[in-house]
Amino acid sequence: MIETKKILLTGANGLLGQKVAELFRHETSHELILTDLHENAFEPRGFDYFPLDITRKEDVKDAFKKYTPSVIINCAAYTNVDGCETERELSWKVNVDAVKHFIIASRVNSAKIVHISTDYIFDGKSGNYSETSKPNPISYYGKSKLAAENALITSGVDFTIVRTMVLYGTGRNLRPNFVTWLVNMLAEKNSVRIVDDQFGMPTIVDDLGWGLVKIVNMGKSGIYNICGSEYLSRYEFAVKIAGVFRLNENFIVPVKTGDLNQAAPRPMNSSFILLKAQTDLGIKPLNVTEGLSLLKIQLGL
């Protein structure tokens, strides 16, 4: 029998937040309370929802006192990697200070913090990163996400850190992710330039969401890598997207990372070892074709 928990979900309007809310509603008996910076961006689905600016410490403390969650799942983040280089103060407030506010507030009722992190905490020089690999971020985004991890690790509160990468999927009123952007571009017969020297393991949001459900239900703590099961370049990923959605891959032009003049450096090789999540949580992440095929069904295409 799984103990019923009261869960506060931040970033509820985002891609991951919406999927987590959906999975917890249909698959668990936990009480879920949703929050995000603005009013509820998707139609009401039977949840309590309130707007919250997680960068305001007193507001976070007041929310914890009012709702007394036993678990907080933090899906909120400033994820614009290039934007983090120019809006450093804002990205630090959202990615680091907010987590510190959660830590302070969680001590009132011993709430557990489940936090989403990223492959960008690594430099991407070697790949095959496990949960114990040494981080070395090369972008401000990566540095902010590592700082949040370190705050949790040294806090003394119960926590779970889940690292993921190249997240894609669908939801309501969302900005495009790599897959939905590319599908739209190719459908309109626009040429796109995609790097062929950045490698990773694309992750359909459903797999990450299921991992979070398992972590909460099983009471797991510590650090977990959860991402897709297939390792490939962004260009190879784009070609597979074109194939699954039956679009013309000839509009996809391979380029090198250096050709794009991006503000933030990227880790070039971000493969994860998934053995811990597979063993502890019993999850079997989808490969790229499986994930894209599921997304195609969800999009009704």
N, C-alpha and C positions, 0 to 999 in steps of 0.2 A: 504494500500500500504506500503510495507516494504522498509525503506530507504536503498539504496544501500551503502554498506560500503567497504572500502579498508582494507583487513585483512592480517596481517602478521602472518604466521603459522610457529612456530619453532618446531624442532623435527619432520620435515615432513617425514623423512625416516622411522620412527618408526611405530609400530603397530597402535597406536592411531592417529598419524599424517597422515598416509596414509588413514585411514578411514574417518577422518575429511575432508581431501581434496576431497575424493570421494563424500561424502555427500553434501558438499558445492557446488561442481561442478554441481551435478545433481539436487539439490533441491533449489538452491538460485541463485540470480543474482549478488551476491557480487563479487568483484574483489579479488582474492586470490593470495598472493605472498608466495612462499614456501622457507624455508631455513632449513639447517641442517649443521652439522660440515663438512661433506664430500660432494663430488659431488652427484648429484641426483642418488639415489640407485635403483629407479624403472623407468620404461620407461616413456618418456615424455607424458604428458596428457594435453597439452595445458596451462600449468601454467608457470608463471615467476618463476624461481628458481635461487638462488645464495647461495654459501657456506658461512657460518658465524660461527665464534667461539664466542658464547654468553658470554664467560668468559672474553672477551676483551672489556672493557668499551668503548673505542674510536671507535672500529669497530661497536658496537651496535649503538652508537650515529650517526655515519656516515650512517648506514643503515636506521635509522629512518628519517634522513634528506633527503636521496635520495628517499625513497619510501613513506614517509608521511602516514603511516597507521593510520586509525581511531580506529582499534581494533588490539590487538596482542593476539593470542591464544598460550599460552606457553605449548606445549606438550613435551618439552625437559626436561630431568631429568637424574640424575645418580640413577638408580633404583636397582642396585645390593646391596641388604640389607647387606649381609656379607662383600662385598667389601668396603662398606662405613666405616666399622669398621677399616679397614687397610689402606684405601686410603682416609683418612679424609679430607686432604687439597683439593684434587680434587673434592670430593663429595660436599664440601662446596662451592667451586667455581661455580659448575654447578647448584646446588640446591638453593643456597642463593645469592651469589654475582651476578649471572646473572640476577636474579629477581630485585635486586637493580639497575642494569644497565638499565633494562627495565623501572623502575620507573623514573629514571633520564631522560632517552631519551623520555619517553612518555609525559613529561611536555612541550616539545617543541610544540606539536600540540594537546595536551589534549587527547591523545589516551587512550582508555580503555584497561585494562589488564585482560584477562581471564586465570586463572592459575589452573593447575591440582595438587591436593594434595591427601592425602592418609589416610587410617585408622590407619597407623602406628604413627600418632600423638597422639594416645590414648594408654593407658597401657593394654587395653584388659581385665581388671579385672571384668567389669560389663556388657559391651555390651549395646545395645539399645541406641547408641549415636545419639543425635540430633545435629543440626548445632550450638546449644548454649552450648553443653556439654563441660566441662573443659578438655583441652588436658593435657596429661602427658606422653610424649614419653619415651620409655625405650631403644631405639636403637639410634645409631648416625644418621642413615637414617631418623628416625622419628623426631629427634631433628632438622635436617637440613630442613626438609619439614615444620615443625612448625615455624622455624625462617623465612622462606620465607613468610608464611602466615602473621606473625606478621609485617614483613616489609611492606607488602601491606596494611594491616589494618591501620597502623599508618602513611601511606605515604601521604594521602590526595588525591590520584588519584582515578579515578573511577575503580573499580575492581570487578571481580567475582571469587570466589574460589570454585572449584568443587572437592569434596572429593570422592574417589572411592576405589575399592579394587579388588584383584584377577582377573585382566583383562586377557581376552583370546580372540582369534580370529585368522584371517589369513591375509596375505598380501604378498608383494614381498620382497624377500631377507632379511627375518627377522630371528633373533635368535629364538629358540623355546620358547613358553610360556608353562605353566603347561599342558594345554590340548594337544597341538601338540606334546610336548615331551612325554607325557604318551601314546598317540596313537601310536607313533613310537616305543616306548619301548615294548608295548604289542603286536604290530603287529609282532615284531621280537622275541616274546616269551621270553622276558627278565623279570626276577623278579625285582619288584620295592618295595621299602619301603616307605610308605606314613603315615604321622602322623594322628592319630585319636583323638588328643586332641587340635587341632587348628581349630577354627570355624570361618566361614565368609560367605560372600554372593557373590559368583562368578559372574562376570560381562562380558557379551559378549560386545566386543568393539563397536558394532553397537548401543547399548543402550546409552553408554556414548557419542558417536559421535552425536546421535540425540539430546541428552540433550544440548550439546554445540551449535548445530544449533539453537535450541529453545532459548537459552540464548541470543545469538547474535541477532536473529530476533526480540525478544521481549524486548531487551534492559534491561535485568534483571541484577541486581547487588547484592552483598552480598555473602553469603556462601550457597552452596547447597550440599547435599548428593545425589550422583547418583551411584547406583550399582544394581546388580541383585536382584530379589525379594525373593530368597529362601536362607534360613540359614541352613548350614550343615557343617560337619567336612570335612577336606581335604580328608580323607579316603572315606567318603560317596560320595564326589564329584568324586573321582577316580572310584568308583564302578559304578556310573551313566555314566561316560565317557565310561567305558567298555561296558555297556549295550547299549548305543545309537550307538556306533561304532561296535557293535557285536564282541567284543574281549573277551578274557578269563580273567575274574576277579580273577581267582585263582592265577594269577601271582602277584597280589597286596597284599602285606604283611603289616598289620597294626602295627605301632610302636608308641612309645611316643616321644615327642619332645626332651626330654633329651637324647634319644638314638642316636641322630644325631650329637651331639657336634657342633652345628652351632655357628659361631662367634658372631652373633647378636641375642639378645633375641627377641622373637616374641610376639605380643599381642595375647592371646589365644582365646579371645571372641570379635570379631570385627563386631558385628551386627550394622546396621544403621537404624534409623527411616527415612523413605523416604517420609513422608507426605508432606513436603514443596515442593519438586520437583514434586510430583504427582499433587499437588494442583496448584502451580504457573505455571508450565510448561506443564501440561497435559500429562506427559509421564507415560507409564505403562511398567516398566521393565519386561523382560522375566524371567521365572523361569529356573532352570538348564536344564531340559529336552528340553524346547523350545529353549534355547540358543544353546545347543549342536546340536540339530536337524538342526537349521539354519546353524551352522558352517559346519556340515556334507554336506549340500547342496553346500555351498560355496567352499568346498574342492573337490567337485565332487565325493564324496564317496557314 
